[in-house]
Amino acid sequence: MAEVDYDAEAELFPAPGRRAKRRPVSYKRFARAADAIRFAIEELPSEHLLGAYLEVDEQRFDGDGIRRLYASHEYPLARKKLAA
């Protein structure tokens, strides 16, 4: 897994959802990659994470990469307990 600077600015590009009943989720910029990762895992509807990607310091991480960053021992924020 590539090293990532969790304090670097990040851009999140969610995948469009098939059935958007709510307002569609779109591109977001974050001051810290750690916040973008937290948002992607804890707040973003799973259908938007499937084809999403995160860009940090010209590195791209797909949905699986975002999950690995969140699960990493290096991830600096407290994790929300998620249902399996």
Secondary structure as GFF3:
##gff-version 3
##sequence-region A 1 84
A	DSSP	beta_strand	10	13	.	.	.	ID=ss1
A	DSSP	beta_strand	28	30	.	.	.	ID=ss2
A	DSSP	alpha_helix	33	42	.	.	.	ID=ss3
A	DSSP	alpha_helix	46	49	.	.	.	ID=ss4
A	DSSP	beta_strand	53	56	.	.	.	ID=ss5
A	DSSP	beta_strand	59	62	.	.	.	ID=ss6
A	DSSP	alpha_helix	63	71	.	.	.	ID=ss7
###
